[in-house]
């Protein structure tokens, strides 16, 4: 059981570091003055899911779910 706890803790730390890096790599969501004039609809804005930004958003969701699941798994061991 102790080996499982160590493995889960190592995975949790790696997930935390990766989640922090991915969130910091993302651009801000503020559109600035472009939102007033409507110039924010560009090619990259329409195809955001296929761009690097879209991949970072998807990776953030996956890492966040992993973070929650690992946190729950680690806390179940402490409740016993």
PyMOL Python script that loads the backbone (N, CA, C, O; Angstrom):
from pymol import cmd

cmd.read_pdbstr("""\
ATOM      1  N   UNK A   1       0.814  -1.203   0.000  1.00  0.00           N
ATOM      2  CA  UNK A   1       0.000   0.000   0.000  1.00  0.00           C
ATOM      3  C   UNK A   1       0.855   1.263   0.000  1.00  0.00           C
ATOM      4  O   UNK A   1       0.490   2.282  -0.586  1.00  0.00           O
ATOM      5  N   UNK A   2       2.005   1.169   0.675  1.00  0.00           N
ATOM      6  CA  UNK A   2       2.865   2.345   0.720  1.00  0.00           C
ATOM      7  C   UNK A   2       3.451   2.666  -0.654  1.00  0.00           C
ATOM      8  O   UNK A   2       3.668   3.832  -0.983  1.00  0.00           O
ATOM      9  N   UNK A   3       3.704   1.636  -1.448  1.00  0.00           N
ATOM     10  CA  UNK A   3       4.246   1.860  -2.785  1.00  0.00           C
ATOM     11  C   UNK A   3       3.218   2.564  -3.657  1.00  0.00           C
ATOM     12  O   UNK A   3       3.562   3.452  -4.438  1.00  0.00           O
ATOM     13  N   UNK A   4       1.958   2.170  -3.524  1.00  0.00           N
ATOM     14  CA  UNK A   4       0.890   2.816  -4.289  1.00  0.00           C
ATOM     15  C   UNK A   4       0.764   4.287  -3.905  1.00  0.00           C
ATOM     16  O   UNK A   4       0.565   5.144  -4.766  1.00  0.00           O
ATOM     17  N   UNK A   5       0.878   4.573  -2.619  1.00  0.00           N
ATOM     18  CA  UNK A   5       0.784   5.961  -2.162  1.00  0.00           C
ATOM     19  C   UNK A   5       1.946   6.798  -2.705  1.00  0.00           C
ATOM     20  O   UNK A   5       1.765   7.957  -3.078  1.00  0.00           O
ATOM     21  N   UNK A   6       3.134   6.200  -2.744  1.00  0.00           N
ATOM     22  CA  UNK A   6       4.297   6.918  -3.275  1.00  0.00           C
ATOM     23  C   UNK A   6       4.130   7.176  -4.767  1.00  0.00           C
ATOM     24  O   UNK A   6       4.416   8.273  -5.245  1.00  0.00           O
ATOM     25  N   UNK A   7       3.672   6.178  -5.495  1.00  0.00           N
ATOM     26  CA  UNK A   7       3.468   6.335  -6.943  1.00  0.00           C
ATOM     27  C   UNK A   7       2.413   7.403  -7.220  1.00  0.00           C
ATOM     28  O   UNK A   7       2.598   8.251  -8.093  1.00  0.00           O
ATOM     29  N   UNK A   8       1.302   7.361  -6.473  1.00  0.00           N
ATOM     30  CA  UNK A   8       0.251   8.363  -6.669  1.00  0.00           C
ATOM     31  C   UNK A   8       0.730   9.762  -6.303  1.00  0.00           C
ATOM     32  O   UNK A   8       0.358  10.736  -6.957  1.00  0.00           O
ATOM     33  N   UNK A   9       1.545   9.867  -5.274  1.00  0.00           N
ATOM     34  CA  UNK A   9       2.080  11.168  -4.882  1.00  0.00           C
ATOM     35  C   UNK A   9       3.013  11.726  -5.946  1.00  0.00           C
ATOM     36  O   UNK A   9       2.971  12.919  -6.246  1.00  0.00           O
ATOM     37  N   UNK A  10       3.851  10.874  -6.517  1.00  0.00           N
ATOM     38  CA  UNK A  10       4.759  11.315  -7.588  1.00  0.00           C
ATOM     39  C   UNK A  10       3.952  11.762  -8.806  1.00  0.00           C
ATOM     40  O   UNK A  10       4.248  12.798  -9.401  1.00  0.00           O
ATOM     41  N   UNK A  11       2.929  10.981  -9.179  1.00  0.00           N
ATOM     42  CA  UNK A  11       2.063  11.377 -10.297  1.00  0.00           C
ATOM     43  C   UNK A  11       1.340  12.689 -10.002  1.00  0.00           C
ATOM     44  O   UNK A  11       1.161  13.519 -10.893  1.00  0.00           O
ATOM     45  N   UNK A  12       0.929  12.870  -8.762  1.00  0.00           N
ATOM     46  CA  UNK A  12       0.239  14.100  -8.361  1.00  0.00           C
ATOM     47  C   UNK A  12       1.160  15.313  -8.502  1.00  0.00           C
ATOM     48  O   UNK A  12       0.741  16.358  -9.000  1.00  0.00           O
ATOM     49  N   UNK A  13       2.393  15.176  -8.069  1.00  0.00           N
ATOM     50  CA  UNK A  13       3.354  16.285  -8.175  1.00  0.00           C
ATOM     51  C   UNK A  13       3.648  16.603  -9.635  1.00  0.00           C
ATOM     52  O   UNK A  13       3.708  17.771 -10.018  1.00  0.00           O
ATOM     53  N   UNK A  14       3.830  15.572 -10.449  1.00  0.00           N
ATOM     54  CA  UNK A  14       4.073  15.793 -11.879  1.00  0.00           C
ATOM     55  C   UNK A  14       2.873  16.475 -12.523  1.00  0.00           C
ATOM     56  O   UNK A  14       3.037  17.381 -13.340  1.00  0.00           O
ATOM     57  N   UNK A  15       1.665  16.041 -12.160  1.00  0.00           N
ATOM     58  CA  UNK A  15       0.450  16.650 -12.698  1.00  0.00           C
ATOM     59  C   UNK A  15       0.335  18.110 -12.273  1.00  0.00           C
ATOM     60  O   UNK A  15      -0.050  18.963 -13.072  1.00  0.00           O
ATOM     61  N   UNK A  16       0.666  18.397 -11.028  1.00  0.00           N
ATOM     62  CA  UNK A  16       0.605  19.786 -10.547  1.00  0.00           C
ATOM     63  C   UNK A  16       1.564  20.690 -11.313  1.00  0.00           C
ATOM     64  O   UNK A  16       1.202  21.796 -11.716  1.00  0.00           O
ATOM     65  N   UNK A  17       2.776  20.215 -11.507  1.00  0.00           N
ATOM     66  CA  UNK A  17       3.774  21.017 -12.231  1.00  0.00           C
ATOM     67  C   UNK A  17       3.356  21.205 -13.685  1.00  0.00           C
ATOM     68  O   UNK A  17       3.464  22.306 -14.224  1.00  0.00           O
ATOM     69  N   UNK A  18       2.877  20.136 -14.323  1.00  0.00           N
ATOM     70  CA  UNK A  18       2.443  20.235 -15.723  1.00  0.00           C
ATOM     71  C   UNK A  18       1.248  21.164 -15.864  1.00  0.00           C
ATOM     72  O   UNK A  18       1.181  21.951 -16.808  1.00  0.00           O
ATOM     73  N   UNK A  19       0.305  21.079 -14.937  1.00  0.00           N
ATOM     74  CA  UNK A  19      -0.874  21.947 -14.984  1.00  0.00           C
ATOM     75  C   UNK A  19      -0.478  23.409 -14.834  1.00  0.00           C
ATOM     76  O   UNK A  19      -1.013  24.274 -15.528  1.00  0.00           O
ATOM     77  N   UNK A  20       0.448  23.688 -13.938  1.00  0.00           N
ATOM     78  CA  UNK A  20       0.927  25.061 -13.751  1.00  0.00           C
ATOM     79  C   UNK A  20       1.590  25.592 -15.016  1.00  0.00           C
ATOM     80  O   UNK A  20       1.345  26.730 -15.416  1.00  0.00           O
ATOM     81  N   UNK A  21       2.420  24.780 -15.640  1.00  0.00           N
ATOM     82  CA  UNK A  21       3.130  25.204 -16.854  1.00  0.00           C
ATOM     83  C   UNK A  21       2.148  25.455 -17.998  1.00  0.00           C
ATOM     84  O   UNK A  21       2.260  26.452 -18.711  1.00  0.00           O
ATOM     85  N   UNK A  22       1.185  24.547 -18.168  1.00  0.00           N
ATOM     86  CA  UNK A  22       0.225  24.683 -19.272  1.00  0.00           C
ATOM     87  C   UNK A  22      -0.646  25.926 -19.083  1.00  0.00           C
ATOM     88  O   UNK A  22      -0.932  26.634 -20.048  1.00  0.00           O
ATOM     89  N   UNK A  23      -1.063  26.191 -17.858  1.00  0.00           N
ATOM     90  CA  UNK A  23      -1.886  27.381 -17.606  1.00  0.00           C
ATOM     91  C   UNK A  23      -1.087  28.647 -17.860  1.00  0.00           C
ATOM     92  O   UNK A  23      -1.617  29.610 -18.414  1.00  0.00           O
ATOM     93  N   UNK A  24       0.165  28.661 -17.470  1.00  0.00           N
ATOM     94  CA  UNK A  24       0.989  29.847 -17.693  1.00  0.00           C
ATOM     95  C   UNK A  24       1.329  30.061 -19.163  1.00  0.00           C
ATOM     96  O   UNK A  24       1.621  31.188 -19.565  1.00  0.00           O
ATOM     97  N   UNK A  25       1.299  29.008 -19.969  1.00  0.00           N
ATOM     98  CA  UNK A  25       1.592  29.132 -21.395  1.00  0.00           C
ATOM     99  C   UNK A  25       0.425  29.716 -22.188  1.00  0.00           C
ATOM    100  O   UNK A  25       0.622  30.193 -23.306  1.00  0.00           O
ATOM    101  N   UNK A  26      -0.779  29.688 -21.631  1.00  0.00           N
ATOM    102  CA  UNK A  26      -1.948  30.165 -22.357  1.00  0.00           C
ATOM    103  C   UNK A  26      -1.978  31.689 -22.403  1.00  0.00           C
ATOM    104  O   UNK A  26      -1.472  32.375 -21.516  1.00  0.00           O
ATOM    105  N   UNK A  27      -2.586  32.182 -23.462  1.00  0.00           N
ATOM    106  CA  UNK A  27      -2.735  33.622 -23.611  1.00  0.00           C
ATOM    107  C   UNK A  27      -3.940  34.098 -22.822  1.00  0.00           C
ATOM    108  O   UNK A  27      -4.821  33.310 -22.479  1.00  0.00           O
ATOM    109  N   UNK A  28      -3.972  35.392 -22.536  1.00  0.00           N
ATOM    110  CA  UNK A  28      -5.103  35.966 -21.821  1.00  0.00           C
ATOM    111  C   UNK A  28      -6.357  35.974 -22.677  1.00  0.00           C
ATOM    112  O   UNK A  28      -6.280  35.958 -23.905  1.00  0.00           O
ATOM    113  N   UNK A  29      -7.507  35.998 -22.026  1.00  0.00           N
ATOM    114  CA  UNK A  29      -8.783  35.967 -22.745  1.00  0.00           C
ATOM    115  C   UNK A  29      -9.309  37.367 -23.062  1.00  0.00           C
ATOM    116  O   UNK A  29     -10.332  37.494 -23.735  1.00  0.00           O
ATOM    117  N   UNK A  30      -8.644  38.402 -22.602  1.00  0.00           N
ATOM    118  CA  UNK A  30      -9.145  39.750 -22.849  1.00  0.00           C
ATOM    119  C   UNK A  30      -8.949  40.121 -24.314  1.00  0.00           C
ATOM    120  O   UNK A  30      -7.863  39.954 -24.870  1.00  0.00           O
ATOM    121  N   UNK A  31      -9.995  40.618 -24.918  1.00  0.00           N
ATOM    122  CA  UNK A  31      -9.950  40.965 -26.339  1.00  0.00           C
ATOM    123  C   UNK A  31      -9.453  42.389 -26.556  1.00  0.00           C
ATOM    124  O   UNK A  31      -9.045  42.732 -27.666  1.00  0.00           O
ATOM    125  N   UNK A  32      -9.477  43.214 -25.533  1.00  0.00           N
ATOM    126  CA  UNK A  32      -9.016  44.584 -25.663  1.00  0.00           C
ATOM    127  C   UNK A  32      -9.984  45.420 -26.487  1.00  0.00           C
ATOM    128  O   UNK A  32     -11.194  45.199 -26.433  1.00  0.00           O
ATOM    129  N   UNK A  33      -9.465  46.378 -27.249  1.00  0.00           N
ATOM    130  CA  UNK A  33     -10.305  47.247 -28.058  1.00  0.00           C
ATOM    131  C   UNK A  33     -10.848  46.550 -29.294  1.00  0.00           C
ATOM    132  O   UNK A  33     -11.767  47.063 -29.932  1.00  0.00           O
ATOM    133  N   UNK A  34     -10.305  45.405 -29.643  1.00  0.00           N
ATOM    134  CA  UNK A  34     -10.796  44.673 -30.802  1.00  0.00           C
ATOM    135  C   UNK A  34     -12.223  44.198 -30.611  1.00  0.00           C
ATOM    136  O   UNK A  34     -12.944  44.011 -31.591  1.00  0.00           O
ATOM    137  N   UNK A  35     -12.642  43.999 -29.381  1.00  0.00           N
ATOM    138  CA  UNK A  35     -14.012  43.555 -29.110  1.00  0.00           C
ATOM    139  C   UNK A  35     -15.021  44.652 -29.416  1.00  0.00           C
ATOM    140  O   UNK A  35     -16.165  44.362 -29.766  1.00  0.00           O
ATOM    141  N   UNK A  36     -14.611  45.904 -29.288  1.00  0.00           N
ATOM    142  CA  UNK A  36     -15.518  47.020 -29.555  1.00  0.00           C
ATOM    143  C   UNK A  36     -15.805  47.132 -31.051  1.00  0.00           C
ATOM    144  O   UNK A  36     -16.944  47.365 -31.456  1.00  0.00           O
ATOM    145  N   UNK A  37     -14.777  46.965 -31.857  1.00  0.00           N
ATOM    146  CA  UNK A  37     -14.943  47.140 -33.296  1.00  0.00           C
ATOM    147  C   UNK A  37     -15.338  45.854 -34.001  1.00  0.00           C
ATOM    148  O   UNK A  37     -15.724  45.885 -35.169  1.00  0.00           O
ATOM    149  N   UNK A  38     -15.250  44.739 -33.320  1.00  0.00           N
ATOM    150  CA  UNK A  38     -15.624  43.473 -33.924  1.00  0.00           C
ATOM    151  C   UNK A  38     -14.536  42.859 -34.773  1.00  0.00           C
ATOM    152  O   UNK A  38     -14.820  42.003 -35.611  1.00  0.00           O
ATOM    153  N   UNK A  39     -13.310  43.271 -34.580  1.00  0.00           N
ATOM    154  CA  UNK A  39     -12.211  42.739 -35.387  1.00  0.00           C
ATOM    155  C   UNK A  39     -11.588  41.492 -34.778  1.00  0.00           C
ATOM    156  O   UNK A  39     -10.549  41.032 -35.252  1.00  0.00           O
ATOM    157  N   UNK A  40     -12.198  40.936 -33.741  1.00  0.00           N
ATOM    158  CA  UNK A  40     -11.606  39.762 -33.110  1.00  0.00           C
ATOM    159  C   UNK A  40     -11.912  38.485 -33.877  1.00  0.00           C
ATOM    160  O   UNK A  40     -11.270  37.465 -33.625  1.00  0.00           O
ATOM    161  N   UNK A  41     -12.867  38.499 -34.806  1.00  0.00           N
ATOM    162  CA  UNK A  41     -13.182  37.306 -35.598  1.00  0.00           C
ATOM    163  C   UNK A  41     -12.194  37.186 -36.747  1.00  0.00           C
ATOM    164  O   UNK A  41     -12.424  37.714 -37.835  1.00  0.00           O
ATOM    165  N   UNK A  42     -11.111  36.499 -36.502  1.00  0.00           N
ATOM    166  CA  UNK A  42     -10.116  36.265 -37.535  1.00  0.00           C
ATOM    167  C   UNK A  42     -10.091  34.780 -37.864  1.00  0.00           C
ATOM    168  O   UNK A  42     -10.857  33.994 -37.306  1.00  0.00           O
ATOM    169  N   UNK A  43      -9.233  34.421 -38.746  1.00  0.00           N
ATOM    170  CA  UNK A  43      -9.084  33.010 -39.095  1.00  0.00           C
ATOM    171  C   UNK A  43      -8.685  32.198 -37.870  1.00  0.00           C
ATOM    172  O   UNK A  43      -9.203  31.104 -37.643  1.00  0.00           O
ATOM    173  N   UNK A  44      -7.760  32.741 -37.081  1.00  0.00           N
ATOM    174  CA  UNK A  44      -7.284  32.006 -35.902  1.00  0.00           C
ATOM    175  C   UNK A  44      -8.369  31.946 -34.836  1.00  0.00           C
ATOM    176  O   UNK A  44      -8.422  30.982 -34.073  1.00  0.00           O
ATOM    177  N   UNK A  45      -9.215  32.929 -34.766  1.00  0.00           N
ATOM    178  CA  UNK A  45     -10.299  32.906 -33.795  1.00  0.00           C
ATOM    179  C   UNK A  45     -11.345  31.867 -34.134  1.00  0.00           C
ATOM    180  O   UNK A  45     -11.914  31.238 -33.242  1.00  0.00           O
ATOM    181  N   UNK A  46     -11.603  31.681 -35.421  1.00  0.00           N
ATOM    182  CA  UNK A  46     -12.597  30.693 -35.851  1.00  0.00           C
ATOM    183  C   UNK A  46     -12.075  29.266 -35.717  1.00  0.00           C
ATOM    184  O   UNK A  46     -12.845  28.355 -35.411  1.00  0.00           O
ATOM    185  N   UNK A  47     -10.795  29.061 -35.938  1.00  0.00           N
ATOM    186  CA  UNK A  47     -10.196  27.727 -35.889  1.00  0.00           C
ATOM    187  C   UNK A  47      -9.367  27.531 -34.627  1.00  0.00           C
ATOM    188  O   UNK A  47      -8.295  26.927 -34.668  1.00  0.00           O
ATOM    189  N   UNK A  48      -9.857  28.035 -33.524  1.00  0.00           N
ATOM    190  CA  UNK A  48      -9.099  27.989 -32.289  1.00  0.00           C
ATOM    191  C   UNK A  48      -8.911  26.559 -31.785  1.00  0.00           C
ATOM    192  O   UNK A  48      -7.903  26.254 -31.148  1.00  0.00           O
ATOM    193  N   UNK A  49      -9.873  25.684 -32.065  1.00  0.00           N
ATOM    194  CA  UNK A  49      -9.769  24.310 -31.600  1.00  0.00           C
ATOM    195  C   UNK A  49      -8.629  23.540 -32.229  1.00  0.00           C
ATOM    196  O   UNK A  49      -8.138  22.571 -31.649  1.00  0.00           O
ATOM    197  N   UNK A  50      -8.199  23.963 -33.418  1.00  0.00           N
ATOM    198  CA  UNK A  50      -7.120  23.271 -34.126  1.00  0.00           C
ATOM    199  C   UNK A  50      -5.768  23.924 -33.908  1.00  0.00           C
ATOM    200  O   UNK A  50      -4.752  23.402 -34.366  1.00  0.00           O
ATOM    201  N   UNK A  51      -5.735  25.035 -33.230  1.00  0.00           N
ATOM    202  CA  UNK A  51      -4.484  25.754 -33.035  1.00  0.00           C
ATOM    203  C   UNK A  51      -3.778  25.271 -31.769  1.00  0.00           C
ATOM    204  O   UNK A  51      -4.282  24.401 -31.058  1.00  0.00           O
ATOM    205  N   UNK A  52      -2.628  25.835 -31.503  1.00  0.00           N
ATOM    206  CA  UNK A  52      -1.871  25.505 -30.297  1.00  0.00           C
ATOM    207  C   UNK A  52      -2.647  25.923 -29.059  1.00  0.00           C
ATOM    208  O   UNK A  52      -2.608  25.231 -28.041  1.00  0.00           O
ATOM    209  N   UNK A  53      -3.345  27.033 -29.132  1.00  0.00           N
ATOM    210  CA  UNK A  53      -4.147  27.501 -27.999  1.00  0.00           C
ATOM    211  C   UNK A  53      -5.269  26.508 -27.677  1.00  0.00           C
ATOM    212  O   UNK A  53      -5.559  26.248 -26.510  1.00  0.00           O
ATOM    213  N   UNK A  54      -5.888  25.965 -28.709  1.00  0.00           N
ATOM    214  CA  UNK A  54      -6.933  24.970 -28.499  1.00  0.00           C
ATOM    215  C   UNK A  54      -6.381  23.703 -27.865  1.00  0.00           C
ATOM    216  O   UNK A  54      -7.029  23.091 -27.017  1.00  0.00           O
ATOM    217  N   UNK A  55      -5.185  23.315 -28.279  1.00  0.00           N
ATOM    218  CA  UNK A  55      -4.554  22.133 -27.697  1.00  0.00           C
ATOM    219  C   UNK A  55      -4.208  22.371 -26.229  1.00  0.00           C
ATOM    220  O   UNK A  55      -4.332  21.465 -25.405  1.00  0.00           O
ATOM    221  N   UNK A  56      -3.776  23.587 -25.903  1.00  0.00           N
ATOM    222  CA  UNK A  56      -3.463  23.902 -24.509  1.00  0.00           C
ATOM    223  C   UNK A  56      -4.720  23.880 -23.639  1.00  0.00           C
ATOM    224  O   UNK A  56      -4.671  23.451 -22.486  1.00  0.00           O
ATOM    225  N   UNK A  57      -5.841  24.341 -24.188  1.00  0.00           N
ATOM    226  CA  UNK A  57      -7.100  24.318 -23.441  1.00  0.00           C
ATOM    227  C   UNK A  57      -7.527  22.882 -23.170  1.00  0.00           C
ATOM    228  O   UNK A  57      -7.948  22.557 -22.060  1.00  0.00           O
ATOM    229  N   UNK A  58      -7.421  22.026 -24.174  1.00  0.00           N
ATOM    230  CA  UNK A  58      -7.784  20.617 -23.997  1.00  0.00           C
ATOM    231  C   UNK A  58      -6.852  19.936 -22.989  1.00  0.00           C
ATOM    232  O   UNK A  58      -7.307  19.161 -22.147  1.00  0.00           O
ATOM    233  N   UNK A  59      -5.567  20.222 -23.073  1.00  0.00           N
ATOM    234  CA  UNK A  59      -4.605  19.637 -22.148  1.00  0.00           C
ATOM    235  C   UNK A  59      -4.851  20.122 -20.724  1.00  0.00           C
ATOM    236  O   UNK A  59      -4.674  19.365 -19.769  1.00  0.00           O
ATOM    237  N   UNK A  60      -5.257  21.373 -20.579  1.00  0.00           N
ATOM    238  CA  UNK A  60      -5.583  21.898 -19.256  1.00  0.00           C
ATOM    239  C   UNK A  60      -6.759  21.145 -18.646  1.00  0.00           C
ATOM    240  O   UNK A  60      -6.750  20.835 -17.454  1.00  0.00           O
ATOM    241  N   UNK A  61      -7.760  20.852 -19.450  1.00  0.00           N
ATOM    242  CA  UNK A  61      -8.924  20.106 -18.948  1.00  0.00           C
ATOM    243  C   UNK A  61      -8.527  18.706 -18.509  1.00  0.00           C
ATOM    244  O   UNK A  61      -8.966  18.233 -17.461  1.00  0.00           O
ATOM    245  N   UNK A  62      -7.700  18.043 -19.306  1.00  0.00           N
ATOM    246  CA  UNK A  62      -7.271  16.686 -18.970  1.00  0.00           C
ATOM    247  C   UNK A  62      -6.438  16.679 -17.686  1.00  0.00           C
ATOM    248  O   UNK A  62      -6.636  15.834 -16.813  1.00  0.00           O
ATOM    249  N   UNK A  63      -5.513  17.621 -17.583  1.00  0.00           N
ATOM    250  CA  UNK A  63      -4.674  17.690 -16.389  1.00  0.00           C
ATOM    251  C   UNK A  63      -5.481  18.067 -15.152  1.00  0.00           C
ATOM    252  O   UNK A  63      -5.185  17.590 -14.056  1.00  0.00           O
ATOM    253  N   UNK A  64      -6.492  18.914 -15.308  1.00  0.00           N
ATOM    254  CA  UNK A  64      -7.332  19.289 -14.172  1.00  0.00           C
ATOM    255  C   UNK A  64      -8.146  18.102 -13.676  1.00  0.00           C
ATOM    256  O   UNK A  64      -8.292  17.916 -12.468  1.00  0.00           O
ATOM    257  N   UNK A  65      -8.676  17.298 -14.593  1.00  0.00           N
ATOM    258  CA  UNK A  65      -9.415  16.092 -14.191  1.00  0.00           C
ATOM    259  C   UNK A  65      -8.464  15.117 -13.498  1.00  0.00           C
ATOM    260  O   UNK A  65      -8.823  14.515 -12.486  1.00  0.00           O
ATOM    261  N   UNK A  66      -7.270  14.962 -14.031  1.00  0.00           N
ATOM    262  CA  UNK A  66      -6.272  14.109 -13.381  1.00  0.00           C
ATOM    263  C   UNK A  66      -5.906  14.604 -11.997  1.00  0.00           C
ATOM    264  O   UNK A  66      -5.721  13.809 -11.076  1.00  0.00           O
ATOM    265  N   UNK A  67      -5.802  15.917 -11.850  1.00  0.00           N
ATOM    266  CA  UNK A  67      -5.501  16.521 -10.552  1.00  0.00           C
ATOM    267  C   UNK A  67      -6.581  16.179  -9.536  1.00  0.00           C
ATOM    268  O   UNK A  67      -6.281  15.784  -8.409  1.00  0.00           O
ATOM    269  N   UNK A  68      -7.836  16.331  -9.937  1.00  0.00           N
ATOM    270  CA  UNK A  68      -8.951  16.060  -9.027  1.00  0.00           C
ATOM    271  C   UNK A  68      -9.002  14.578  -8.662  1.00  0.00           C
ATOM    272  O   UNK A  68      -9.169  14.230  -7.492  1.00  0.00           O
ATOM    273  N   UNK A  69      -8.858  13.703  -9.663  1.00  0.00           N
ATOM    274  CA  UNK A  69      -8.920  12.266  -9.393  1.00  0.00           C
ATOM    275  C   UNK A  69      -7.767  11.799  -8.500  1.00  0.00           C
ATOM    276  O   UNK A  69      -7.966  10.981  -7.602  1.00  0.00           O
ATOM    277  N   UNK A  70      -6.577  12.316  -8.748  1.00  0.00           N
ATOM    278  CA  UNK A  70      -5.442  11.936  -7.908  1.00  0.00           C
ATOM    279  C   UNK A  70      -5.593  12.481  -6.495  1.00  0.00           C
ATOM    280  O   UNK A  70      -5.229  11.808  -5.531  1.00  0.00           O
ATOM    281  N   UNK A  71      -6.125  13.690  -6.360  1.00  0.00           N
ATOM    282  CA  UNK A  71      -6.354  14.243  -5.027  1.00  0.00           C
ATOM    283  C   UNK A  71      -7.362  13.404  -4.253  1.00  0.00           C
ATOM    284  O   UNK A  71      -7.177  13.147  -3.063  1.00  0.00           O
ATOM    285  N   UNK A  72      -8.419  12.980  -4.921  1.00  0.00           N
ATOM    286  CA  UNK A  72      -9.410  12.125  -4.266  1.00  0.00           C
ATOM    287  C   UNK A  72      -8.794  10.778  -3.886  1.00  0.00           C
ATOM    288  O   UNK A  72      -9.009  10.286  -2.778  1.00  0.00           O
ATOM    289  N   UNK A  73      -8.033  10.187  -4.797  1.00  0.00           N
ATOM    290  CA  UNK A  73      -7.414   8.888  -4.526  1.00  0.00           C
ATOM    291  C   UNK A  73      -6.430   8.969  -3.361  1.00  0.00           C
ATOM    292  O   UNK A  73      -6.361   8.052  -2.542  1.00  0.00           O
ATOM    293  N   UNK A  74      -5.677  10.053  -3.284  1.00  0.00           N
ATOM    294  CA  UNK A  74      -4.728  10.195  -2.183  1.00  0.00           C
ATOM    295  C   UNK A  74      -5.447  10.440  -0.853  1.00  0.00           C
ATOM    296  O   UNK A  74      -4.981   9.984   0.191  1.00  0.00           O
ATOM    297  N   UNK A  75      -6.569  11.148  -0.880  1.00  0.00           N
ATOM    298  CA  UNK A  75      -7.285  11.434   0.362  1.00  0.00           C
ATOM    299  C   UNK A  75      -8.082  10.240   0.860  1.00  0.00           C
ATOM    300  O   UNK A  75      -8.356  10.155   2.057  1.00  0.00           O
ATOM    301  N   UNK A  76      -8.459   9.326  -0.002  1.00  0.00           N
ATOM    302  CA  UNK A  76      -9.182   8.122   0.438  1.00  0.00           C
ATOM    303  C   UNK A  76      -8.285   7.305   1.371  1.00  0.00           C
ATOM    304  O   UNK A  76      -8.764   6.717   2.340  1.00  0.00           O
ATOM    305  N   UNK A  77      -7.002   7.274   1.078  1.00  0.00           N
ATOM    306  CA  UNK A  77      -6.066   6.540   1.926  1.00  0.00           C
ATOM    307  C   UNK A  77      -5.930   7.136   3.316  1.00  0.00           C
ATOM    308  O   UNK A  77      -5.675   6.412   4.278  1.00  0.00           O
ATOM    309  N   UNK A  78      -6.099   8.451   3.433  1.00  0.00           N
ATOM    310  CA  UNK A  78      -5.955   9.101   4.730  1.00  0.00           C
ATOM    311  C   UNK A  78      -7.218   8.996   5.570  1.00  0.00           C
ATOM    312  O   UNK A  78      -7.162   9.197   6.783  1.00  0.00           O
ATOM    313  N   UNK A  79      -8.356   8.685   4.956  1.00  0.00           N
ATOM    314  CA  UNK A  79      -9.613   8.608   5.693  1.00  0.00           C
ATOM    315  C   UNK A  79      -9.734   7.304   6.471  1.00  0.00           C
ATOM    316  O   UNK A  79     -10.528   7.228   7.408  1.00  0.00           O
ATOM    317  N   UNK A  80      -8.985   6.296   6.118  1.00  0.00           N
ATOM    318  CA  UNK A  80      -9.080   5.006   6.796  1.00  0.00           C
ATOM    319  C   UNK A  80      -8.464   5.016   8.161  1.00  0.00           C
ATOM    320  O   UNK A  80      -8.471   3.995   8.849  1.00  0.00           O
TER     321      UNK A  80
END
""", "prot")
cmd.dss("prot")
cmd.show_as("cartoon", "prot")
cmd.util.cbc("prot")
cmd.orient("prot")
